[in-house]
Amino acid sequence: MLTLEKDEKAEQVFIHASPEKLRWLASRLEAIAAQAEKSGNAHDHLMTEDWGGHELTNELIGNPESREIINHLVIYGHKIETTGI
């Protein structure tokens, strides 16, 4: 289970996940970071079945503040070169 939820005003995002899915998400973030270091940019899409994916579940777990499911998450990685001044 990996569910993304937002509050009514979309000011907060809540992640609910099983330990297995948290480890899976960490591995996806590591893969995006590695690709961004290699090529400068990387991204990945996580979606519910309603949006054609299988990475996210579409069940509202129900924090008191949660109001809606997020069906599509795009995670971007960017290699930003810093210059000393």
C-alpha positions in Angstrom: 0.0 0.0 0.0 1.3 3.4 -1.0 -1.3 6.2 -0.8 -0.8 9.9 -1.3 -3.5 12.2 0.1 -3.9 16.0 0.3 -5.8 18.3 2.6 -8.8 20.3 1.3 -6.7 23.3 0.3 -3.8 21.2 -1.1 -1.4 22.8 1.4 -0.4 19.5 2.9 0.4 16.1 1.4 0.2 12.9 3.5 2.0 9.7 2.5 0.6 6.4 3.9 2.7 3.3 3.1 3.5 -0.2 4.2 7.2 -0.8 5.2 7.7 -2.7 2.0 6.4 0.2 -0.1 8.4 2.7 1.8 11.6 0.7 0.9 10.4 0.6 -2.7 9.9 4.4 -2.7 13.3 4.9 -1.3 14.8 2.7 -4.1 12.9 4.7 -6.7 14.3 8.0 -5.2 17.8 6.5 -5.3 17.4 5.5 -8.9 16.2 9.0 -9.9 19.1 10.6 -8.0 21.6 8.3 -9.7 20.1 9.1 -13.2 20.1 12.8 -12.4 23.8 12.7 -11.4 24.6 10.8 -14.6 22.5 12.8 -17.2 21.6 16.0 -15.4 17.9 15.4 -15.1 15.6 12.4 -14.3 12.0 11.9 -13.5 9.5 9.1 -12.6 5.7 8.9 -12.6 3.7 7.2 -9.9 0.0 6.7 -10.5 -3.1 5.0 -9.3 -4.9 2.4 -11.3 -7.6 5.0 -12.1 -4.8 6.9 -13.9 -3.3 3.9 -15.7 -0.6 3.1 -13.2 -0.1 0.6 -10.4 2.4 2.3 -8.0 -0.2 4.2 -5.9 -3.3 2.8 -4.2 -6.5 4.8 -4.5 -8.0 4.2 -1.0 -8.3 7.2 1.3 -6.7 6.0 4.5 -8.2 8.8 6.4 -6.1 11.3 8.4 -8.5 13.7 9.9 -7.0 16.4 7.6 -7.0 14.2 4.4 -9.6 15.0 1.9 -8.6 13.6 -1.5 -6.4 11.0 -3.1 -3.5 12.2 -5.3 -3.6 10.1 -8.5 -0.4 11.2 -10.1 2.9 12.1 -8.6 5.9 13.1 -10.7 9.3 13.2 -9.0 12.1 15.2 -10.7 15.8 15.0 -10.0 18.1 17.8 -11.2 21.8 18.0 -11.1 22.5 21.6 -10.2 26.1 22.8 -10.6 27.1 25.2 -7.9 29.8 27.8 -8.6 31.9 29.5 -5.9 31.7 33.3 -5.8 
